[in-house]
């Protein structure tokens, strides 16, 4: 077999590509925090998740959605935990 070692420029290209892809994935996974009065661009809601707590208190809710440009985004905002409405908290 004929094997060649990759030179430094090729290694830099692959490392840069990996870094670029990981930054893009990281950017999609970090939710932005909603601020009152912010204009929202939501075309379709994909999912909503809320952390569980057995106590009545404000908790974070994450909504994943698609905006008008087709990008998947995440939004974080505060809600009262589910036990607040059940009367058990």
C-alpha positions as CSV (number, residue, x, y, z in Angstrom):
1,X,0.0,0.0,0.0
2,X,1.1,3.5,-0.6
3,X,0.3,5.7,2.3
4,X,1.1,9.4,2.5
5,X,1.1,11.6,5.6
6,X,-1.1,14.6,5.5
7,X,0.9,17.9,5.6
8,X,0.2,20.7,8.0
9,X,-2.0,22.7,5.6
10,X,-4.4,19.8,5.2
11,X,-4.6,19.2,9.0
12,X,-5.4,22.9,9.5
13,X,-8.2,22.8,6.9
14,X,-9.8,19.7,8.6
15,X,-9.4,21.3,12.1
16,X,-10.9,24.5,10.9
17,X,-13.8,22.7,9.3
18,X,-14.5,20.7,12.5
19,X,-14.4,23.9,14.6
20,X,-16.8,25.7,12.2
21,X,-19.3,22.8,12.3
22,X,-19.1,22.5,16.1
23,X,-19.7,26.3,16.5
24,X,-22.8,26.0,14.2
25,X,-24.2,23.1,16.2
26,X,-23.5,25.0,19.4
27,X,-25.2,28.1,18.2
28,X,-28.4,26.2,17.4
29,X,-28.5,24.5,20.8
30,X,-28.2,27.6,23.0
31,X,-31.5,29.2,23.6
32,X,-31.9,32.9,23.6
33,X,-33.6,34.4,26.6
34,X,-36.9,36.2,25.9
35,X,-37.2,39.8,27.0
36,X,-40.5,41.4,27.4
37,X,-41.7,43.2,24.3
38,X,-39.2,41.3,22.0
39,X,-40.5,40.7,18.4
40,X,-40.7,37.0,17.8
41,X,-40.4,35.3,14.4
42,X,-42.0,31.9,14.9
43,X,-43.4,30.0,12.0
44,X,-43.8,26.6,13.6
45,X,-43.3,25.3,17.2
46,X,-41.3,22.1,17.3
47,X,-41.3,21.4,21.0
48,X,-41.7,22.9,24.5
49,X,-40.0,21.5,27.6
50,X,-40.1,22.6,31.2
51,X,-37.9,21.5,34.1
52,X,-39.8,19.6,36.7
53,X,-40.0,20.7,40.3
54,X,-42.4,19.5,43.1
55,X,-42.6,23.1,44.4
56,X,-44.7,26.0,43.1
57,X,-42.0,28.4,41.7
58,X,-40.9,30.1,38.5
59,X,-39.0,27.7,36.2
60,X,-37.4,27.9,32.7
61,X,-39.3,26.7,29.7
62,X,-37.5,26.0,26.4
63,X,-39.4,26.3,23.1
64,X,-37.8,25.1,19.9
65,X,-39.2,26.5,16.8
66,X,-38.6,27.3,13.1
67,X,-38.4,31.0,12.1
68,X,-39.4,32.5,8.7
69,X,-35.9,31.8,7.2
70,X,-36.3,28.1,8.0
71,X,-33.7,28.0,10.8
72,X,-34.3,26.1,14.0
73,X,-34.1,28.3,17.0
74,X,-34.6,27.9,20.8
75,X,-36.2,30.4,23.2
76,X,-36.0,30.4,27.0
77,X,-38.6,32.1,29.1
78,X,-40.0,31.8,32.7
79,X,-43.3,30.1,33.7
80,X,-44.8,28.9,36.9
81,X,-44.2,25.2,37.6
82,X,-47.0,22.8,36.8
83,X,-47.8,22.2,40.5
84,X,-48.8,25.8,40.9
85,X,-52.0,25.2,38.9
86,X,-52.7,21.8,40.4
87,X,-52.9,23.2,44.0
88,X,-50.3,20.8,45.4
89,X,-47.4,23.2,45.6
